[in-house]
Amino acid sequence: MASRGPDGIGEWFSPDGRVALGSRRLSIIDLSEAGLQPMTNEDGSIQLVFNGEIYNYKALRNKLIDKGHSFRSHSDSEVLVHLYEDRGEEMVHELRGMFAFALWDANKKTMMLARDPYGIKPLYYADDGWSVRVASQVKALLAGGGVSQLPEPAGIVGFYLSGSVPEPFTSYQEIRAVPAGSIVRVDRNGASAPRNYFSIAKVFRDARETTSLSAGELNRVAHDAVLDSVRHHLVSDVPVSAFLSAGIDSGTVVGLACEAGAQNLQTVTLSFGEYEGTHDDEAPLARQVAEAYGTNHRTRLLGETEFQAELPKILSVMDQPSIDGINTYFTSKAAAELGVKVALSGLGGDELFCGYPSFRDLPRWTRSLSVAGRIPGAGRLARGVISSLMPRGGSPKLAGMVEYGATYPGAYLLKRGLFMPWELSELLGEEMSREGLRRLQPLRMIEAAMKPDPGSPYSRVATLEASLYMRNQLLRDTDWASMAHSIEVRVPLVDAFLLKALAPALLSHRGRIGKSVLARIPSKPLPQAVTGREKTGFTVPLNHWIERNGSLDVWRRIPTLARPGTHWSRRWAYASVALS
């Protein structure tokens, strides 16, 4: 855990020895010794360890002072302590930020575990019936030696289905994630079932569609809401920088950060020699954006030799298996080399502004296959016939289209799936795949993310992408990959207050707004070369390096990796498990 907090360490033990709290510090707000954790109230009855940032802590602090609370620091962690005194567990509804914390209340003999609405910051716990252990990393819990390492079939199957381990599962039966937007209470009886306090689906369901907005009105609403979020995410006592690609999301965040008053903003871009001169080379366009907004820009070149040298560390800090995160790892490394501690990211723009093909494909599939999907046995029969006729190397998703494509959960599994359920027995063995699917119930898990029903096709897809792919893959990978270099990444487009402000406007256009609205938000427009560029996503030439490299033992040990046409994500799925 040292890289998560290299600036200090703190510990607290209860007088009876039954409760202990420990913290590693990454100093960002109130750099003085007064900001050290564990943080306590005046009489020591409340103790807190906290990971993350509360962006509206100053406003909350002023309200608490007006109510008679006294502060000895200017930290956001002390605000949490007094806010709990004032509102108890309902405090979470006041917090704008990313957070995971454990708060011990000595008077009630209870510990409150809480995680932010989107699950930006991780929080894991293990309850063996005797002790409850909590940490920001799965591997930190394992390091203590008191947690069983019995594998969790649901976590393993979930990883091969989607490329990440779906919460609340982990790779281990005894370790669970505190779900995003949830509270877990721990007392003498152990850990309670998680209590949800925030739901993306519910925000969309409850949002009232405004009257149809003109293009100018929509731009104004979006500009004000996103600028407000970016301004909150700039709160810091150390300089804030930004990750910059050739995409609209990161460019918009950079433009708004400058509009909000960020001075001498440091921006960082990752580039690859293999991409030079091709459409995948993001460095030239990122440089144009940096020049447009006058940032202090740095482009960092990553080559295969450095990647191979860093690979053991990447897999060591990965915490849980993943097919992603490599780009954030090396961008964070580049930022750390410049002395950066805090960086803004454009993550989340695709989920809000229809940036994925899923916004088009899922509604189309469910409409066109609705009749065939209701015929008993038709889906499985179609899969068998298509599979038998399919040439070697054909997509298994095509075979499952009739069986799965008629419903949103099934269509989402097809769209985001890495491997299909019927492929798992060959990969994992019959027993592991059967038990994992039984425990995970993937279609029910996906359906649960859409409860209550968000309503429109747009809001259903937006809810699925934010609750599953973004949460289990993008946010988790961003956390471990950046924390490996002691970098705090902030995501202004992933913000519960922003979602509530934007949802009515987004619903009034029924999701037909696209990324062009996001691109028009900055008062000083993004370069046309960026806004007119076809979306590609930020990629790493991993498959190229795998194809060319014969020195890594894992590529030779796993026969599937040698199959012609095997997609890099499937190869990396095998490798991340085998090597970690």
For each residue, the residues with C-beta under 8 A, 3 or more apart:
1: 4 5 24 135 136 137 140
2: 5 6 24
3: 6 317 483 484 485 486
4: 1 24 26 51 136 137 483 486
5: 1 2 8 9 23 24 25 26 486
6: 2 3 24 26 486
7: 25 26 27
8: 5 24 25 27 36
9: 5 22 23 24 25
10: 22 23 25 36 37 38 49
11: 20 21 22 23 38
12: 20 21 22 38 40 47
13: 17 19 20
14: 17 18 19 20 104 106
15:
16: 19
17: 13 14
18: 14
19: 13 14 16 47 104 111
20: 11 12 13 14
21: 11 12 38 47 48 49 102 104
22: 9 10 11 12 38 49
23: 5 9 10 11 37 38 49 50
24: 1 2 4 5 6 8 9
25: 5 7 8 9 10 35 36 37
26: 4 5 6 7 341 486 488
27: 7 8 30 31 35 237 238
28: 31 53 236 237 238 341 342 488
29: 35 53 57 74 75 76 235 236 237
30: 27 34 35 73 74 75 76 237
31: 27 28 35 237 238
32: 35 73 74
33: 36
34: 30 72 73 74 75
35: 25 27 29 30 31 32 73 74 75 77 78
36: 8 10 25 33 39
37: 10 23 25 48 49 50 77
38: 10 11 12 21 22 23 47 48 49
39: 36 47 48 49 50 73 75 77 78 80 81
40: 12 44 46 47 48 81
41: 44 45 46 81 82 85
42: 70
43:
44: 40 41 47 106
45: 41 105 106 107
46: 40 41 81 84 85 103 104 105 106
47: 12 19 21 38 39 40 44 103 104 106
48: 21 37 38 39 40 77 80 81 84 101 102 103 104
49: 10 21 22 23 37 38 39 101 102
50: 23 37 39 76 77 80 99 100 101 102
51: 4 99 100 101 121 123 136
52: 97 98 99 100 101 116 120 121
53: 28 29 76 97 98 99 235 236 488 490
54: 57 60 76 79 80 95 96 97 99
55: 96 97 232 233 235
56: 59 60 94 95 96 97 232
57: 29 54 60 61 75 76 79 97 235
58: 61 62 235
59: 56 62 63
60: 54 56 57 63 64 79 83 94 95
61: 57 58 64 65 71 79
62: 58 59 65 66
63: 59 60 66 67
64: 60 61 67 69 71 79 82 83 86
65: 61 62 68 69 70 71
66: 62 63
67: 63 64 86
68: 65
69: 64 65 82 85 86
70: 42 65
71: 61 64 65 74 78 79 82
72: 34 78
73: 30 32 34 35 39 77 78
74: 29 30 32 34 35 71
75: 29 30 34 35 39 57 78 79
76: 29 30 50 53 54 57 79 80 97
77: 35 37 39 48 50 73 80 81
78: 35 39 71 72 73 75 81 82
79: 54 57 60 61 64 71 75 76 82 83
80: 39 48 50 54 76 77 83 84 91 95 99 101 103
81: 39 40 41 46 48 77 78 84 85 103
82: 41 64 69 71 78 79 85 86
83: 60 64 79 80 86 87 91 94 95
84: 46 48 80 81 87 88 89 91 103 105 112
85: 41 46 69 81 82
86: 64 67 69 82 83 91
87: 83 84 90 91 94
88: 84 91
89: 84 92 112 114 183 185
90: 87 93
91: 80 83 84 86 87 88 94 95
92: 89 95 114 183 197 198
93: 90 197
94: 56 60 83 87 91
95: 54 56 60 80 83 91 92 99 116
96: 54 55 56 232 495 496 497
97: 52 53 54 55 56 57 76 116
98: 52 53 116 118 120 121 490 491
99: 50 51 52 53 54 80 95 114 115 116 121
100: 50 51 52 113 114 115 116 121 122 123 136 178
101: 48 49 50 51 52 80 112 113 114
102: 21 48 49 50 111 112 113 134
103: 46 47 48 80 81 84 111 112 114
104: 14 19 21 46 47 48 110 111
105: 45 46 84 108 109 110 111 112
106: 14 44 45 46 47 109
107: 45
108: 105 187
109: 105 106 187 188
110: 104 105 185 186 187
111: 19 102 103 104 105 132 134 185 186 187
112: 84 89 101 102 103 105 183 184 185 186
113: 100 101 102 123 125 134 178 183 184 185 186 191
114: 89 92 99 100 101 103 123 178 182 183 184
115: 99 100 119 121 122 123 178 179 180 181 182
116: 52 95 97 98 99 100 119 120 121 180 181 496
117: 180 181 197 198 200 496
118: 98 180 181 200 466 470 471 475 494 495 496
119: 115 116 122 167 179 180 181 471 475 476
120: 52 98 116 475 479 491 494
121: 51 52 98 99 100 115 116 136 479
122: 100 115 119 136 137 177 319 476 479
123: 51 100 113 114 115 134 135 136 177 178
124: 134 135 136 137 138 141 170 175 176 177 178
125: 113 132 133 134 135 141 175 176 178 184 186 191
126: 132 133 141 147 174 175 176
127: 131 132 174 186 190 191
128: 131 146 147 148 174
129: 190
130:
131: 127 128 146
132: 111 125 126 127 186 190 191
133: 125 126 141 144 146 147
134: 102 111 113 123 124 125
135: 1 123 124 125 138 140 141
136: 1 4 51 100 121 122 123 124 140
137: 1 4 122 124 140 141 319 480
138: 124 135 141 142 170 171 172 175 319 320
139: 142 143 319
140: 1 135 136 137 143 144
141: 124 125 126 133 135 137 138 144 147 175
142: 138 139 145 147 149 172 175
143: 139 140
144: 133 140 141 147
145: 142
146: 128 131 133
147: 126 128 133 141 142 144 172 174 175
148: 128 172 173 174
149: 142 172
150: 172 173 174
151: 155 156 171 172 173
152: 155 156 169 170 171 172 173 175 439
153: 156 157 432 435 436 439 440
154: 157 158 169 436 439 440
155: 151 152 158 159 165 166 169 170 171 172 320 436
156: 151 152 153 159 160 165 171 428 432 436
157: 153 154 160 161 424 428 432 433 436 437 439 440 442
158: 154 155 161 162 164 165 166 169 436 440 442
159: 155 156 162 163 164 165 171 320 321 573 577
160: 156 157 418 419 424 427 428 573
161: 157 158 413 417 418 419 420 421 424 440 442
162: 158 159 166 416 417 418 468 469 472 473
163: 159 322 323 324 418 473 569 573
164: 158 159 320 321 322 323 324 472 473 476 477
165: 155 156 158 159 169 170 171 320 321 322 472
166: 155 158 162 169 440 445 468 472
167: 119 177 179 180 471 472
168: 176 177 178 179 194
169: 152 154 155 158 165 166 176 177 439 440
170: 124 138 152 155 165 175 176 177 320
171: 138 151 152 155 156 159 165 175 320 321
172: 138 142 147 148 149 150 151 152 155 175
173: 148 150 151 152
174: 126 127 128 147 148 150
175: 124 125 126 138 141 142 147 152 170 171 172
176: 124 125 126 168 169 170
177: 122 123 124 167 168 169 170
178: 100 113 114 115 123 124 125 168 182 183 184 194
179: 115 119 167 168 182 194 196
180: 115 116 117 118 119 167 198 467 471
181: 115 116 117 118 119 196 197 198 199
182: 114 115 178 179 194 195 196 197
183: 89 92 112 113 114 178 194 195 197
184: 112 113 114 125 178 191 192 193 194 195
185: 89 110 111 112 113 191 192 195
186: 110 111 112 113 125 127 132 190 191 192
187: 108 109 110 111 190 192
188: 109
189:
190: 127 129 132 186 187
191: 113 125 127 132 184 185 186
192: 184 185 186 187 195
193: 184
194: 168 178 179 182 183 184
195: 182 183 184 185 192
196: 179 181 182 199
197: 92 93 117 181 182 183
198: 92 117 180 181 202 496
199: 181 196 202 203 452
200: 117 118 203 204 454 462 463 466 467 499
201: 204 205 449 450 451 452 453 454 459 463 467
202: 198 199 205 206 452
203: 199 200 206 207 496 499 500 503
204: 200 201 207 454 455 456 459 462 463 503 507
205: 201 202 452 453 454 455 459
206: 202 203
207: 203 204 500 503 504 507
208: 504
209: 504 507 508
210: 213 504 505 508
211: 508
212: 508 509
213: 210 217 218 221 505 508 509
214: 217 218
215: 218 219
216: 219 220
217: 213 214 220 221
218: 213 214 215 221 222 505 509 513 517
219: 215 216 222 223 517 520 521
220: 216 217 223 224
221: 213 217 218 224 225 501 502 505
222: 218 219 225 226 502 505 517 518 521
223: 219 220 226 227 521 522 523
224: 220 221 227 228
225: 221 222 228 229 498 501 502
226: 222 223 229 230 252 256 492 493 498 502 518 521
227: 223 224 230 231 256 259 260 521
228: 224 225 231 232 497 498 501
229: 225 226 232 233 492 493 495 497 498
230: 226 227 233 234 253 256 257 260 344 492
231: 227 228 234 260 261
232: 55 56 96 228 229 235 492 495 497
233: 55 229 230 240 344 490 491 492 495
234: 230 231 240 257 260 261 262 344
235: 29 53 55 57 58 232
236: 28 29 53 239 240 342
237: 27 28 29 30 31
238: 27 28 31 341 342
239: 236 264 266 340 341 342
240: 233 234 236 257 262 265 342 343 344 490
241: 265 266 267 268 335 338 340 342 343 344
242: 250 253 254 257 265 266 267 268 295 343 344 345
243: 250 267 268 269 328 331 335 343 344 345 346 489
244: 250 251 254 267 268 269 286 289 290 295 297
245: 249 250 251 269 282 286 346 538
246: 251 282 283 284 285 286 289 530 533
247: 250 251 282 346 349 530 535 538
248: 251 252 346 349 515 518 519 526 530 531
249: 245 252 253 346 347 348 349 350 355 493 515 518
250: 242 243 244 245 247 253 254 345 346
251: 244 245 246 247 248 254 255 289 346 519 526 530
252: 226 248 249 255 256 346 349 518 519 521 522 526
253: 230 242 249 250 256 257 344 345 346 492 493
254: 242 244 250 251 257 258 265 267 289 290 293 295 344
255: 251 252 258 259 289 292 293 521 522 523 524 526
256: 226 227 230 252 253 259 260 492 521 522
257: 230 234 240 242 253 254 260 262 265 344
258: 254 255 261 262 265 293 294 295 524
259: 227 255 256 522 523 524
260: 227 230 231 234 256 257
261: 231 234 258
262: 234 240 257 258 265
263:
264: 239 295 296
265: 240 241 242 254 257 258 262 293 295 296
266: 239 241 242 295 296 297 298 335 338 340
267: 241 242 243 244 254 286 289 290 295 296 297 298
268: 241 242 243 244 297 298 299 300 331 334 335 338 340 343
269: 243 244 245 282 283 286 287 290 297 298 299 300 331
270: 282 299 300 302 327 330 331 334 538
271: 275 276 281 282 283 299 300 301 302
272: 275 276 280 281 301 302 303 540 541
273: 276 301 303
274: 541 544
275: 271 272 278 280 281 282 541
276: 271 272 273 281
277: 281
278: 275 281
279: 534 536
280: 272 275 536 539
281: 271 272 275 276 277 278 284
282: 245 246 247 269 270 271 275 285 286 538
283: 246 269 271 286 287 299
284: 246 281 287 288
285: 246 282 288 289 527 529 530 533
286: 244 245 246 267 269 282 283 289 290 297 299
287: 269 283 284 290 291 297 299
288: 284 285 291 292 527 529 530
289: 244 246 251 254 255 267 285 286 292 293 526 527 530
290: 244 254 267 269 286 287 293 294 295 297
291: 287 288 294 297
292: 255 288 289 524 526 527
293: 254 255 258 265 289 290 524
294: 258 290 291
295: 242 244 254 258 264 265 266 267 290
296: 264 265 266 267
297: 244 266 267 268 269 286 287 290 291
298: 266 267 268 269 334 338
299: 268 269 270 271 283 286 287
300: 268 269 270 271 330 331 334 337
301: 271 272 273
302: 270 271 272 306 307 330 540
303: 272 273 306 307
304: 307 308 545 548 549
305: 308 309
306: 302 303 309 310 330
307: 302 303 304 310 311 326 330 540 545
308: 304 305 311 545 549 551 552
309: 305 306
310: 306 307 313 314 329 330 333
311: 307 308 314 315 552 579
312: 315 316 579
313: 310 316 317 484
314: 310 311 317 318 325 326 329 484
315: 311 312 318 576 579 580
316: 312 313 580
317: 3 313 314 480 481 483 484
318: 314 315 321 322 325 480 576 580
319: 122 137 138 139 480
320: 138 155 159 164 165 170 171 476
321: 159 164 165 171 318 573 576 577 580
322: 163 164 165 318 325 473 476 477 576
323: 163 164 418 569 572 573 576
324: 163 164 327 473 474 477
325: 314 318 322 328 329 477 478 480 481
326: 307 314 329 330 481 540 542
327: 270 324 330 331 538 539 540
328: 243 325 331 332 477 478 481 482 489
329: 310 314 325 326 332 333 481 482 484 485
330: 270 300 302 306 307 310 326 327 333 334 540
331: 243 268 269 270 300 327 328 334 335
332: 328 329 335 336 343 481 482 484 485 487 489
333: 310 329 330 336 337 484 485
334: 268 270 298 300 330 331 337 338
335: 241 243 266 268 331 332 338 340 343 485 487
336: 332 333 339 340 485 486 487
337: 300 333 334
338: 241 266 268 298 334 335
339: 336
340: 239 241 266 268 335 336 343 487
341: 26 28 238 239 486 487 488
342: 28 236 238 239 240 241 487 488 489 490
343: 240 241 242 243 268 332 335 340 482 487 488 489 490
344: 230 233 234 240 241 242 243 253 254 257 489 490 491 492
345: 242 243 250 253 478 489 490 491
346: 243 245 247 248 249 250 251 252 253 349 493
347: 249 470 474 475 478 489 491 493 494
348: 249 351 352 466 470 491 492 493 494 495
349: 247 248 249 252 346 352 353 355 493 515 518
350: 249 353 354 355 356 465 515
351: 348 355 356 462 465 466 470 493 494
352: 348 349 462 493 499 502 506 518
353: 349 350 513 514 515 517 518
354: 350 359 458 462 511 512 513 514 515
355: 249 349 350 351 359 514 515 535
356: 350 351 359 461 465
357: 360 361 415
358: 361 362 412 415 416 461 464 465
359: 354 355 356 362 363 458 461 462 511
360: 357 363 364
361: 357 358 364 365 411 415
362: 358 359 365 366 408 411 412 415 457 460 461 464
363: 359 360 366 367 457 461
364: 360 361 367 368
365: 361 362 368 369 401 405 406 411 414
366: 362 363 369 370 405 406 407 408 411
367: 363 364 370
368: 364 365
369: 365 366 372 373 401 402 405 406
370: 366 367 373 374 406
371: 374 375
372: 369 375 378 379 382 402 406
373: 369 370 378 379 402 403 405 406 407 410
374: 370 371 406
375: 371 372 378 379
376:
377: 380 381
378: 372 373 375 381 382 402 403
379: 372 373 375 382 383 400 402 403 404 406
380: 377 383 384 403
381: 377 378 384 385
382: 372 378 379 385 386 399 401 402 403
383: 379 380 386 387 399 400 402 403 422
384: 380 381 387 388
385: 381 382 388 389
386: 382 383 389 390 398 399
387: 383 384 390 396 399
388: 384 385
389: 385 386
390: 386 387 394 395 398 399
391: 394
392:
393: 563 564 565
394: 390 391 398 399
395: 390 398 399
396: 387 399 400 419 420 422 423
397: 400 401 414 417 420
398: 386 390 394 395 401
399: 382 383 386 387 390 394 395 396 420
400: 379 383 396 397 403 404 405 414 420 422
401: 365 369 382 397 398 404 405 414
402: 369 372 373 378 379 382 383 405 406
403: 373 378 379 380 382 383 400 410
404: 379 400 401 407 410 411 413 414
405: 365 366 369 373 400 401 402 410 411 414
406: 365 366 369 370 372 373 374 379 402 410 411
407: 366 373 404 410 411 443
408: 362 366 411 412 446 447 450 460 461 464
409: 412 413 443 444 446 447 450
410: 373 403 404 405 406 407 413 414 443
411: 361 362 365 366 404 405 406 407 408 414 415
412: 358 362 408 409 415 416 446 461 464 468
413: 161 404 409 410 416 417 421 442 443 446
414: 365 397 400 401 404 405 410 411 417 420
415: 357 358 361 362 411 412
416: 162 358 412 413 468 469
417: 161 162 397 413 414 420
418: 160 161 162 163 323 569 570 573
419: 160 161 396 423 424 427 570 573
420: 161 396 397 399 400 414 417 423 424
421: 161 413 424 433 437 442
422: 383 396 400 425
423: 396 419 420 426 427
424: 157 160 161 419 420 421 427 428 432 433 436 437
425: 422 428 429 430 433 434
426: 423
427: 160 419 423 424 433
428: 156 157 160 424 425 432 433 436
429: 425 432 433
430: 425 433 434
431: 434 435
432: 153 156 157 424 428 429 435 436
433: 157 421 424 425 427 428 429 430 436 437
434: 425 430 431 437 438
435: 153 431 432 438 439
436: 153 154 155 156 157 158 424 428 432 433 439 440
437: 157 421 424 433 434 440 441 442
438: 434 435 441
439: 152 153 154 157 169 435 436
440: 153 154 157 158 161 166 169 436 437 445
441: 437 438 444 445
442: 157 158 161 413 421 437 445 446
443: 407 409 410 413 446 447
444: 409 441 447 448
445: 166 440 441 442 448 449
446: 408 409 412 413 442 443 449 450 464 468
447: 408 409 443 444 450 451
448: 444 445 451
449: 201 445 446 463 464 467 468
450: 201 408 409 446 447 453 454 460 463 464
451: 201 447 448
452: 199 201 202 205
453: 201 205 450 460
454: 200 201 204 205 450 459 460 462 463
455: 204 205 459 460 507
456: 204 459 460 507 510 511
457: 362 363 460 461 510 511
458: 354 359 461 462 506 507 510 511 512
459: 201 204 205 454 455 456 462 463 503 506 507 511
460: 362 408 450 453 454 455 456 457 463 464
461: 356 358 359 362 363 408 412 457 458 464 465 511
462: 200 204 351 352 354 359 454 458 459 465 466 506 511
463: 200 201 204 449 450 454 459 460 466 467
464: 358 362 408 412 446 449 450 460 461 467 468 469
465: 350 351 356 358 461 462 468 469 470
466: 118 200 348 351 462 463 469 470 471 494
467: 180 200 201 449 463 464 470 471
468: 162 166 412 416 446 449 464 465 471 472
469: 162 416 464 465 466 472 473 474
470: 118 347 348 351 465 466 467 473 474 475 494
471: 118 119 167 180 466 467 468 474 475 476
472: 162 164 165 166 167 468 469 475 476
473: 162 163 164 322 324 469 470 476 477
474: 324 347 469 470 471 477 478
475: 118 119 120 347 470 471 472 478 479 491 494
476: 119 122 164 320 322 471 472 473 479 480
477: 164 322 324 325 328 473 474 480 481
478: 325 328 345 347 474 475 481 482 489 491
479: 120 121 122 475 476 482 483 489
480: 137 317 318 319 325 476 477 483 484
481: 317 325 326 328 329 332 477 478 484
482: 328 329 332 343 478 479 485 487 488 489
483: 3 4 317 479 480 486 487 488
484: 3 313 314 317 329 332 333 480 481
485: 3 329 332 333 335 336 482
486: 3 4 5 6 26 336 341 483
487: 332 335 336 340 341 342 343 482 483
488: 26 28 53 341 342 343 482 483
489: 243 328 332 342 343 344 345 347 478 479 482
490: 53 98 233 240 342 343 344 345
491: 98 120 233 344 345 347 348 475 478 494 495
492: 226 229 230 232 233 253 256 344 348 495 498
493: 226 229 249 253 346 347 348 349 351 352 498
494: 118 120 347 348 351 466 470 475 491
495: 96 118 229 232 233 348 491 492 498 499
496: 96 116 117 118 198 203 499 500
497: 96 228 229 232 500 501
498: 225 226 228 229 492 493 495 501 502
499: 200 203 352 495 496 502 503
500: 203 207 496 497 503
501: 221 225 228 497 498
502: 221 222 225 226 352 498 499 505 506
503: 203 204 207 459 499 500 506 507
504: 207 208 209 210 507 508
505: 210 213 218 221 222 502 508 509
506: 352 458 459 462 502 503 509 511 513
507: 204 207 209 455 456 458 459 503 504 510 511
508: 209 210 211 212 213 504 505
509: 212 213 218 505 506 512 513
510: 456 457 458 507
511: 354 359 456 457 458 459 461 462 506 507
512: 354 458 509
513: 218 353 354 506 509 516 517
514: 353 354 355 517
515: 248 249 349 350 353 354 355 518 519 535
516: 513 519 520 531
517: 218 219 222 353 513 514 520 521
518: 222 226 248 249 252 349 352 353 515 521
519: 248 251 252 515 516 525 526 530 531
520: 219 516 517 525
521: 219 222 223 226 227 252 255 256 517 518
522: 223 252 255 256 259 525 526
523: 223 255 259
524: 255 258 259 292 293
525: 519 520 522 531
526: 248 251 252 255 289 292 519 522 530 531
527: 285 288 289 292 530 531
528: 531 532
529: 285 288 532 533
530: 246 247 248 251 285 288 289 519 526 527 533
531: 248 516 519 525 526 527 528
532: 528 529
533: 246 285 529 530 536
534: 279
535: 247 355 515
536: 279 280 533 539
537:
538: 245 247 270 282 327
539: 280 327 536
540: 272 302 307 326 327 330
541: 272 274 275 544 545
542: 326 545 546 568 572
543: 546 547 567 568 571
544: 274 541 547 548
545: 304 307 308 541 542 548 549
546: 542 543 549 552 555 561 568 571
547: 543 544
548: 304 544 545
549: 304 308 545 546 552 555
550: 555 556
551: 308
552: 308 311 546 549 555 556 575
553: 556 557
554: 557 558 561 574 575 578 579
555: 546 549 550 552 558 561 562 571 575
556: 550 552 553 562
557: 553 554 578
558: 554 555 561 562 574 575 578
559: 562 563
560: 563 566 570 571 574
561: 546 554 555 558 566 571 574 575
562: 555 556 558 559 566
563: 393 559 560 566
564: 393
565: 393
566: 560 561 562 563 570 571
567: 543 570 571
568: 542 543 546 571 572
569: 163 323 418 572 573
570: 418 419 560 566 567 573 574
571: 543 546 555 560 561 566 567 568 574 575
572: 323 542 568 569 575 576
573: 159 160 163 321 323 418 419 569 570 576 577
574: 554 558 560 561 570 571 577 578
575: 552 554 555 558 561 571 572 578 579
576: 315 318 321 322 323 572 573 579 580
577: 159 321 573 574 580
578: 554 557 558 574 575
579: 311 312 315 554 575 576
580: 315 316 318 321 576 577
